[in-house]
Amino acid sequence: MKKVVTALMAAGALVALAACGGGSDDSSGDSGSTEKVTLKFQSLAFQKTTVAATKKIVADWNAANPNIQVEYVQGSWDSVHDQLVTQFKGGTAPDVIQDESADITGFANQGYLADLSQYLSQETKDAVPQGVWDTVSSDGKVFAAPTLLQSYVVFGNSALLKQAGVSTAGDSLSWDQLQADAKKLTAGGRYGLGWGLKSPTATVLNLGMNFDATFFEGTGRDAEVKIGDPELEVPKRIDAMAYTDKSIDPTSLTQSGSDVLPGFYGGKYAMIVGGNYAAQQIVEQAPKGFQWEVLPPLKGSSEKQAANPQTLSVPAEGKHIKQSAQFIDFFMKAENLAAVGQGDWLIPTTQAARDAIQQATGGKNGWTQTLASGAELTKAPFQSVENYPRWKDQIATPALQQFLANKIDLATLGKKLSDGWGQVNS
C-alpha cells in the first residue's frame, strides 16, 4: 500500500507542475475568457485512492482555471444508468458525466450526448488507439473520451501455487490449463478456484471473446441476438469446474467479487478470477505477509476481451460543452490518467499513462501482467446495441444466475438468452 501511495504522490506532483502552467496550456479551459462558469462533474470513483486522485485532478484544474471551476459530485456505478435516464429527461444532467461505453450507446443514439469530435484536442485524439475510440464513436461522431479499461485476470496465492507445483510462467494461461490447475489445487477442504459471479453478465460476455463469442449481430435497436456454442463456452467451462471437477466453490458463484476475497486471504481458495481492479482491495485488505500474484492473461482461441472503457461525456443540451471538453482534455493527460488508473488498479487507455504506471510501480504486485492484459482489448458487438443494458439486467443476469446455481441446463440458458432479447427489444 505504501508503494501505491508513494506512486500516487509522485503522479500528483506531476499534475501540480502541469497545473502551474495551466494558464498558457492549450488544454487549459481559461484561454483568456472572462466568462465565469461552474461545471458539475459526476464522478463514479469509489475506492479511496481513486477518489483522492480524482479530487486532486479537480483541485489542480480549479487552481489553474479560476474562470472555469469544476464541482465534484459523487455518483455510484450501481445507480448511474437509471439516474442518467432521469437527469436527461429532466434536463438536469451534470456537465461532465462518468459512465462506461456499453451504457452510453443508448443515450448517444437518443441524442442526449454531445459530439465531442470538434472540441477534444488533437493530443487527446492521438493518445488513444483507434480501436478504443471505436467503442465511443458512431457515424464519425465521438460521444465520450475513453479513460480506463478493465480486464478479467486470475489472482493466485503464491505459497499454495508453489506448494502444488503450479507454474505461472508464460505469456498466457489457457482455459484448459486453468481447469487443470484448479483441479490440482483442490485438496483438504480447499478449492482451487473461487469466482464471485453474483453479477455474471459482463464477465461472461467479456471472457466469451476468448472463444470468438459475439452474442449480437448488428447495431442499435436493429441488432439481433446470437447465442451458439462460442457464446456458451465460458458458462459451460465454469459449470464443469464447479459441478464435475468440483474445483470451484459453488457458493462463491453466488457471491460478489469482494465477497470471495476473505476466502482467498484465508486459504479457502488457491486462485480467484476477477476484474483487475480487485488488486487494490487485496493490497489494502490482505493480512500482513500474504503473498499473491496475477497470472498471465486467459486464452482460448485468442486473448481477446471486450474494451468497455470508463468514459467522460457531455450532455448535448449542456450550456458549456467547450469548457467541459477542455476539462476532459486535462483529465486525459498522462499523469492524471496514471494517477486514477493506479488508484483503481485499472488500465489507462493511453500508452503514456500505462508507461507512467509501469515506471512508478516497477511492474510489481501484478502490474506488468495487468497492463499486458489490456493489449488485446477491443470493441465488442454488445457495445453497439442500444437495449443491451435492459437485456443484461432483465434477461441475461437472472438466466446466468440460474445456470450457475445448477438450476437450469446449458440448452435452457441459451434459449432464455435468445428469447429474452425479443422481450426487451420489441
SVG drawing of the C-alpha trace seen along z (x, -y; Angstrom):
<svg xmlns="http://www.w3.org/2000/svg" viewBox="-42 -39 53 73">
<polyline fill="none" stroke="black" stroke-width="0.4" points="0.0,0.0 2.9,-2.3 4.2,-1.9 0.8,-2.8 0.5,-5.9 4.1,-6.9 3.4,-6.5 0.2,-8.5 2.1,-11.3 4.6,-11.3 1.9,-11.4 0.2,-14.2 3.5,-16.2 3.5,-15.9 -0.1,-17.1 0.7,-20.0 3.5,-21.0 1.1,-20.8 -1.4,-22.9 1.2,-25.6 1.5,-26.2 -2.3,-25.8 -2.9,-29.4 -0.8,-29.0 -1.6,-25.4 -4.0,-24.8 -5.8,-22.2 -6.5,-24.7 -10.0,-25.9 -9.3,-29.5 -7.9,-30.6 -8.2,-34.2 -12.0,-34.0 -13.7,-36.4 -16.9,-34.3 -17.0,-32.5 -18.7,-29.2 -19.1,-26.2 -19.1,-22.7 -20.6,-19.8 -18.6,-16.7 -20.4,-13.5 -17.7,-11.0 -18.2,-7.3 -14.8,-6.8 -15.4,-4.7 -12.1,-3.4 -10.3,-5.8 -7.2,-6.0 -9.2,-6.8 -11.5,-9.3 -8.4,-11.1 -6.7,-11.1 -9.8,-12.3 -10.4,-15.1 -6.8,-16.2 -7.3,-16.5 -10.3,-18.7 -8.4,-20.8 -5.5,-21.2 -7.8,-22.3 -9.6,-24.8 -6.3,-26.3 -5.2,-26.8 -8.6,-27.9 -10.3,-30.5 -12.9,-31.3 -13.9,-27.6 -14.5,-25.9 -15.4,-22.2 -17.6,-21.0 -17.1,-17.3 -20.4,-15.4 -20.3,-11.8 -22.2,-9.3 -22.5,-5.5 -21.9,-2.7 -24.9,-0.9 -27.4,-3.5 -25.8,-5.6 -27.9,-4.3 -31.3,-5.0 -30.0,-8.3 -28.9,-9.5 -32.3,-8.5 -34.0,-10.8 -31.4,-13.5 -31.5,-13.6 -35.3,-13.6 -35.4,-16.4 -32.7,-18.5 -30.5,-18.2 -27.6,-16.1 -24.2,-17.2 -21.8,-19.0 -19.3,-16.1 -20.6,-12.6 -18.6,-9.5 -20.0,-6.2 -18.9,-3.2 -19.1,-2.8 -21.6,0.1 -24.0,-2.1 -23.8,-5.3 -24.8,-3.7 -28.5,-4.2 -28.0,-7.7 -25.9,-8.6 -28.5,-7.1 -31.3,-9.1 -29.4,-12.4 -28.6,-13.0 -24.8,-13.2 -22.8,-15.9 -20.5,-15.1 -17.0,-16.0 -15.0,-15.4 -14.7,-19.2 -13.9,-20.0 -11.3,-17.5 -7.7,-18.4 -5.6,-16.6 -3.3,-15.5 -6.1,-13.5 -7.3,-12.1 -3.8,-10.9 -3.1,-9.4 -5.9,-6.8 -5.8,-3.9 -8.5,-3.9 -9.9,-0.6 -10.7,-2.1 -12.2,-5.3 -14.5,-2.9 -16.2,-2.0 -17.4,-5.6 -17.9,-6.6 -20.6,-6.3 -21.0,-7.8 -17.9,-10.0 -19.2,-11.4 -17.4,-11.0 -19.7,-10.8 -17.1,-10.3 -13.5,-10.2 -12.4,-6.7 -10.3,-6.8 -9.7,-3.5 -10.0,0.1 -10.8,3.3 -9.7,6.8 -10.5,10.1 -7.5,11.8 -6.6,14.8 -5.1,14.0 -3.1,16.7 -2.0,17.4 1.8,17.6 2.5,20.0 -0.2,22.5 0.7,22.4 4.4,23.1 3.4,25.9 1.4,27.6 4.0,27.1 1.7,24.9 3.7,22.8 2.8,19.2 5.4,18.7 4.4,17.8 2.7,15.1 -0.8,16.6 -2.9,19.1 -5.1,21.4 -8.5,22.2 -7.6,25.9 -4.6,25.2 -6.7,23.1 -9.1,26.0 -6.2,28.5 -4.5,26.2 -7.8,25.6 -8.3,29.4 -4.7,29.9 -5.1,27.2 -8.4,28.7 -7.5,30.7 -8.0,30.9 -11.2,28.8 -9.6,26.1 -11.0,25.2 -8.7,24.5 -10.8,21.6 -13.3,19.1 -15.2,16.9 -17.6,14.2 -20.2,14.2 -23.2,12.7 -23.3,10.2 -22.1,12.6 -23.1,11.0 -20.2,8.6 -17.7,11.3 -19.3,13.9 -19.6,11.5 -16.1,10.2 -14.3,13.5 -16.5,15.0 -14.4,13.1 -11.6,15.6 -13.7,18.0 -14.9,15.6 -18.3,15.2 -20.3,12.2 -23.8,12.5 -25.1,9.9 -25.2,9.1 -26.0,5.6 -26.2,2.3 -28.7,0.1 -32.3,1.4 -31.9,3.4 -29.4,5.7 -30.2,9.4 -29.1,11.7 -26.8,14.6 -26.4,17.5 -24.4,20.5 -21.5,22.7 -19.0,19.9 -21.4,17.8 -22.0,20.7 -18.4,21.8 -17.5,19.8 -20.6,20.8 -20.0,24.4 -16.4,24.4 -17.4,22.8 -20.1,25.3 -17.7,28.2 -15.3,26.9 -18.0,26.3 -20.1,29.4 -18.0,32.0 -14.4,31.3 -15.7,29.7 -12.7,27.4 -14.8,24.2 -16.7,23.5 -20.4,23.3 -21.2,20.9 -18.7,18.4 -20.7,18.3 -23.5,16.6 -21.2,14.0 -19.7,10.7 -16.1,10.3 -15.4,8.6 -17.2,11.4 -14.7,14.1 -11.6,12.1 -11.6,13.2 -11.7,16.8 -8.7,16.1 -6.8,14.5 -7.7,17.4 -6.5,20.1 -10.0,21.4 -9.3,20.6 -5.9,21.0 -7.0,18.8 -9.8,16.4 -10.9,14.7 -12.0,11.1 -11.6,7.7 -8.0,6.5 -9.3,3.6 -9.6,6.2 -5.8,5.9 -6.3,2.6 -8.6,4.3 -6.1,7.1 -3.3,4.5 -5.5,2.7 -7.2,5.7 -4.9,8.8 -3.2,9.9 0.4,8.9 2.7,11.3 0.1,12.6 1.8,13.3 -0.2,13.1 0.3,12.7 -1.5,12.0 -1.3,14.9 -0.8,14.4 -3.9,13.4 -6.5,16.1 -6.6,17.5 -9.0,19.6 -8.6,19.3 -7.3,15.8 -6.7,13.5 -9.3,11.0 -11.6,9.3 -14.1,6.5 -12.7,3.0 -15.5,1.4 -13.8,-1.7 -14.9,-4.1 -15.9,-7.3 -16.3,-11.0 -19.2,-12.6 -21.0,-15.9 -24.8,-16.3 -25.9,-17.6 -28.0,-20.2 -25.2,-21.4 -24.5,-25.1 -20.7,-24.7 -19.7,-22.0 -16.5,-23.6 -15.3,-24.2 -16.4,-20.7 -14.3,-19.2 -11.3,-21.3 -11.6,-19.8 -11.8,-16.3 -8.6,-17.0 -7.0,-17.9 -8.3,-14.7 -6.8,-12.7 -3.3,-13.9 -0.9,-11.0 -0.1,-11.9 -3.7,-12.3 -4.8,-9.0 -1.9,-7.3 -3.0,-8.5 -6.6,-7.4 -5.6,-4.2 -3.2,-3.3 -5.6,-4.2 -8.3,-1.9 -5.8,0.7 -7.3,0.1 -5.6,-0.1 -5.3,-3.6 -6.3,-4.0 -3.2,-5.9 0.3,-4.3 1.9,-7.2 -0.2,-6.7 0.5,-3.0 4.2,-3.7 3.9,-6.0 2.3,-3.3 4.9,-0.7 7.6,-3.1 6.0,-4.1 5.3,-0.6 8.2,1.2 5.7,3.8 5.4,5.2 2.2,6.6 1.0,7.9 1.1,4.6 3.2,6.0 0.6,8.7 -2.3,6.4 -1.0,3.8 -0.3,6.7 -3.8,8.0 -5.0,4.7 -3.2,5.4 -6.0,7.5 -8.9,5.4 -11.2,4.5 -14.7,3.3 -17.3,6.0 -20.6,6.2 -22.7,5.7 -21.3,2.2 -23.2,1.1 -26.5,2.5 -29.0,-0.1 -31.0,2.1 -28.1,4.1 -28.4,2.7 -32.1,3.9 -31.2,7.3 -28.3,7.5 -30.4,6.6 -33.7,8.3 -32.7,11.3 -29.0,12.3 -28.2,11.8 -31.1,13.8 -30.6,16.6 -26.9,16.9 -27.5,16.9 -29.9,19.8 -27.5,21.7 -24.5,21.1 -26.7,22.3 -27.3,25.6 -31.0,24.9 -31.2,25.0 -29.1,26.7 -27.0,25.2 -29.6,25.5 -32.2,23.8 -29.7,21.0 -29.2,20.5 -33.0,20.3 -33.5,17.8 -30.8,15.5 -32.1,15.7 -35.8,15.5 -35.3,12.7 -33.9,10.4 -37.3,10.2 -38.9,9.3 -36.7,6.3 -36.2,5.1 -39.7,5.2"/>
</svg>
